[in-house]
């Protein structure tokens, strides 16, 4: 039985869902005990399919995206659609058209983005699993800020029909959850043809000096705990170029595609989105850096290594403050390489906010990443639930 009164009451505090499906119900199948929330840029039949953009506020999806259809057919109750950063270009989920989503861990703080509604819904217990999308970190950043697990799949592992793209060669649909077992069950249905290999990794890669990215002390403490818990032989890795340069190059290409897809609708975008697009477009993308980064990561990982980084350099910050420019520095490399990555909760900082680490593996190694996360979960403490 779906407790609609509870959903409405909890959602009123965090504003994670932007639309509930009044006809939502459980079906029959292997996931018939789980509820699902879906980011608003993924089609859910009969519900508004906005991508967080004002000019699409009256667009309704005629059919489920294939991934939603598969989860519905497996018995999940699809509760509705989740708030997101406008056009998926940003990581605060303070949306000029659909409102501000709050982090359940701290009133006034961002849940991250662009899948901020997905992270907040999972952490607040509004749904068992939330679907997000990830271009350069948009699943993993909200998972980090909200204390959840967040899986960015290998590019192409999940059907992407019914997704409003930000950059097609990087965009993926993936799950966020507070329970690793539930995330795994949903993953198996989302990508039935993917590898079931759970063999352990043999080598642990770490970035030399974290590539100069400045991290908060609580983040570094969680990173050190994870490194000790994994306990594999360490291999330092030097990346070809600064992570900042990689992030800016990738953002420039994302904005280039967004401008093409919005075309006549740009005037309907918020002033903030237009300002961000204008600022990013002043840069020239370094295609050689993007290609060399992807190739180097594939070579370094081989078939037997996992890369460990912080997920974000910092914990969640207050809405209305300037977002840290480095939010996606650690998440962008796996995206441009098309590699799977899993955000794993790694405890709290001194202020009580969640911190997170990221595991990046070879193509098709999602189940191996989940198995490793399960092994180190006792040392890291598992999902981080709001204290009140």
CORDA-V422610 format. One record per residue. N is the residue number from 1. RES is the residue in three letters. NEAR is the number of other C-alpha atoms within 10 Angstrom. Layout:
{{N & RES & NEAR} {N & RES & NEAR}}
This chain:
{{1 & UNK & 7} {2 & UNK & 12} {3 & UNK & 7} {4 & UNK & 13} {5 & UNK & 9} {6 & UNK & 11} {7 & UNK & 18} {8 & UNK & 14} {9 & UNK & 11} {10 & UNK & 17} {11 & UNK & 20} {12 & UNK & 12} {13 & UNK & 14} {14 & UNK & 21} {15 & UNK & 21} {16 & UNK & 33} {17 & UNK & 27} {18 & UNK & 19} {19 & UNK & 15} {20 & UNK & 17} {21 & UNK & 15} {22 & UNK & 9} {23 & UNK & 9} {24 & UNK & 16} {25 & UNK & 16} {26 & UNK & 20} {27 & UNK & 18} {28 & UNK & 13} {29 & UNK & 13} {30 & UNK & 15} {31 & UNK & 20} {32 & UNK & 17} {33 & UNK & 15} {34 & UNK & 20} {35 & UNK & 23} {36 & UNK & 26} {37 & UNK & 31} {38 & UNK & 28} {39 & UNK & 30} {40 & UNK & 33} {41 & UNK & 27} {42 & UNK & 29} {43 & UNK & 28} {44 & UNK & 28} {45 & UNK & 17} {46 & UNK & 14} {47 & UNK & 20} {48 & UNK & 23} {49 & UNK & 25} {50 & UNK & 26} {51 & UNK & 25} {52 & UNK & 28} {53 & UNK & 25} {54 & UNK & 18} {55 & UNK & 16} {56 & UNK & 14} {57 & UNK & 14} {58 & UNK & 11} {59 & UNK & 12} {60 & UNK & 15} {61 & UNK & 17} {62 & UNK & 13} {63 & UNK & 14} {64 & UNK & 18} {65 & UNK & 18} {66 & UNK & 19} {67 & UNK & 24} {68 & UNK & 24} {69 & UNK & 17} {70 & UNK & 17} {71 & UNK & 24} {72 & UNK & 22} {73 & UNK & 18} {74 & UNK & 21} {75 & UNK & 19} {76 & UNK & 28} {77 & UNK & 27} {78 & UNK & 26} {79 & UNK & 26} {80 & UNK & 25} {81 & UNK & 29} {82 & UNK & 30} {83 & UNK & 33} {84 & UNK & 39} {85 & UNK & 30} {86 & UNK & 27} {87 & UNK & 22} {88 & UNK & 26} {89 & UNK & 23} {90 & UNK & 24} {91 & UNK & 25} {92 & UNK & 30} {93 & UNK & 30} {94 & UNK & 24} {95 & UNK & 21} {96 & UNK & 17} {97 & UNK & 15} {98 & UNK & 20} {99 & UNK & 16} {100 & UNK & 23} {101 & UNK & 35} {102 & UNK & 29} {103 & UNK & 35} {104 & UNK & 29} {105 & UNK & 24} {106 & UNK & 19} {107 & UNK & 12} {108 & UNK & 17} {109 & UNK & 20} {110 & UNK & 30} {111 & UNK & 39} {112 & UNK & 37} {113 & UNK & 33} {114 & UNK & 33} {115 & UNK & 36} {116 & UNK & 35} {117 & UNK & 36} {118 & UNK & 41} {119 & UNK & 42} {120 & UNK & 35} {121 & UNK & 34} {122 & UNK & 29} {123 & UNK & 31} {124 & UNK & 24} {125 & UNK & 17} {126 & UNK & 24} {127 & UNK & 23} {128 & UNK & 22} {129 & UNK & 29} {130 & UNK & 32} {131 & UNK & 28} {132 & UNK & 33} {133 & UNK & 34} {134 & UNK & 27} {135 & UNK & 29} {136 & UNK & 30} {137 & UNK & 32} {138 & UNK & 33} {139 & UNK & 35} {140 & UNK & 38} {141 & UNK & 33} {142 & UNK & 35} {143 & UNK & 39} {144 & UNK & 32} {145 & UNK & 32} {146 & UNK & 37} {147 & UNK & 34} {148 & UNK & 31} {149 & UNK & 33} {150 & UNK & 33} {151 & UNK & 32} {152 & UNK & 31} {153 & UNK & 28} {154 & UNK & 26} {155 & UNK & 24} {156 & UNK & 16} {157 & UNK & 21} {158 & UNK & 20} {159 & UNK & 16} {160 & UNK & 19} {161 & UNK & 13} {162 & UNK & 18} {163 & UNK & 22} {164 & UNK & 21} {165 & UNK & 24} {166 & UNK & 26} {167 & UNK & 19} {168 & UNK & 14} {169 & UNK & 15} {170 & UNK & 22} {171 & UNK & 26} {172 & UNK & 29} {173 & UNK & 27} {174 & UNK & 26} {175 & UNK & 29} {176 & UNK & 34} {177 & UNK & 29} {178 & UNK & 27} {179 & UNK & 15} {180 & UNK & 21} {181 & UNK & 12} {182 & UNK & 16} {183 & UNK & 21} {184 & UNK & 18} {185 & UNK & 13} {186 & UNK & 27} {187 & UNK & 20} {188 & UNK & 15} {189 & UNK & 18} {190 & UNK & 23} {191 & UNK & 17} {192 & UNK & 13} {193 & UNK & 10} {194 & UNK & 17} {195 & UNK & 15} {196 & UNK & 13} {197 & UNK & 13} {198 & UNK & 14} {199 & UNK & 13} {200 & UNK & 14} {201 & UNK & 19} {202 & UNK & 13} {203 & UNK & 19} {204 & UNK & 20} {205 & UNK & 21} {206 & UNK & 18} {207 & UNK & 16} {208 & UNK & 12} {209 & UNK & 11} {210 & UNK & 18} {211 & UNK & 17} {212 & UNK & 11} {213 & UNK & 15} {214 & UNK & 12} {215 & UNK & 16} {216 & UNK & 14} {217 & UNK & 13} {218 & UNK & 23} {219 & UNK & 24} {220 & UNK & 21} {221 & UNK & 18} {222 & UNK & 21} {223 & UNK & 23} {224 & UNK & 15} {225 & UNK & 17} {226 & UNK & 27} {227 & UNK & 19} {228 & UNK & 11} {229 & UNK & 16} {230 & UNK & 19} {231 & UNK & 12} {232 & UNK & 15} {233 & UNK & 10} {234 & UNK & 15} {235 & UNK & 14} {236 & UNK & 13} {237 & UNK & 17} {238 & UNK & 13} {239 & UNK & 17} {240 & UNK & 16} {241 & UNK & 13} {242 & UNK & 14} {243 & UNK & 23} {244 & UNK & 18} {245 & UNK & 16} {246 & UNK & 23} {247 & UNK & 23} {248 & UNK & 21} {249 & UNK & 20} {250 & UNK & 27} {251 & UNK & 24} {252 & UNK & 22} {253 & UNK & 20} {254 & UNK & 24} {255 & UNK & 19} {256 & UNK & 16} {257 & UNK & 15} {258 & UNK & 20} {259 & UNK & 16} {260 & UNK & 10} {261 & UNK & 14} {262 & UNK & 15} {263 & UNK & 9} {264 & UNK & 9} {265 & UNK & 13} {266 & UNK & 16} {267 & UNK & 11} {268 & UNK & 13} {269 & UNK & 18} {270 & UNK & 15} {271 & UNK & 12} {272 & UNK & 12} {273 & UNK & 19} {274 & UNK & 14} {275 & UNK & 12} {276 & UNK & 13} {277 & UNK & 19} {278 & UNK & 13} {279 & UNK & 11} {280 & UNK & 19} {281 & UNK & 18} {282 & UNK & 9} {283 & UNK & 14} {284 & UNK & 12} {285 & UNK & 19} {286 & UNK & 15} {287 & UNK & 13} {288 & UNK & 10} {289 & UNK & 19} {290 & UNK & 21} {291 & UNK & 13} {292 & UNK & 15} {293 & UNK & 20} {294 & UNK & 19} {295 & UNK & 13} {296 & UNK & 16} {297 & UNK & 22} {298 & UNK & 18} {299 & UNK & 10} {300 & UNK & 16} {301 & UNK & 19} {302 & UNK & 14} {303 & UNK & 15} {304 & UNK & 15} {305 & UNK & 21} {306 & UNK & 27} {307 & UNK & 23} {308 & UNK & 22} {309 & UNK & 23} {310 & UNK & 27} {311 & UNK & 32} {312 & UNK & 29} {313 & UNK & 25} {314 & UNK & 24} {315 & UNK & 28} {316 & UNK & 25} {317 & UNK & 20} {318 & UNK & 16} {319 & UNK & 20} {320 & UNK & 11} {321 & UNK & 9} {322 & UNK & 8} {323 & UNK & 16} {324 & UNK & 11} {325 & UNK & 10} {326 & UNK & 17} {327 & UNK & 22} {328 & UNK & 24} {329 & UNK & 23} {330 & UNK & 28} {331 & UNK & 30} {332 & UNK & 25} {333 & UNK & 23} {334 & UNK & 28} {335 & UNK & 25} {336 & UNK & 23} {337 & UNK & 23} {338 & UNK & 24} {339 & UNK & 24} {340 & UNK & 24} {341 & UNK & 31} {342 & UNK & 27} {343 & UNK & 32} {344 & UNK & 33} {345 & UNK & 30} {346 & UNK & 33} {347 & UNK & 25} {348 & UNK & 20} {349 & UNK & 18} {350 & UNK & 8} {351 & UNK & 9} {352 & UNK & 15} {353 & UNK & 22} {354 & UNK & 28} {355 & UNK & 33} {356 & UNK & 36} {357 & UNK & 29} {358 & UNK & 30} {359 & UNK & 25} {360 & UNK & 25} {361 & UNK & 28} {362 & UNK & 26} {363 & UNK & 20} {364 & UNK & 19} {365 & UNK & 26} {366 & UNK & 30} {367 & UNK & 20} {368 & UNK & 20} {369 & UNK & 28} {370 & UNK & 21} {371 & UNK & 19} {372 & UNK & 19} {373 & UNK & 23} {374 & UNK & 15} {375 & UNK & 14} {376 & UNK & 20} {377 & UNK & 18} {378 & UNK & 10} {379 & UNK & 15} {380 & UNK & 22} {381 & UNK & 13} {382 & UNK & 21} {383 & UNK & 24} {384 & UNK & 25} {385 & UNK & 17} {386 & UNK & 17} {387 & UNK & 8} {388 & UNK & 7}}
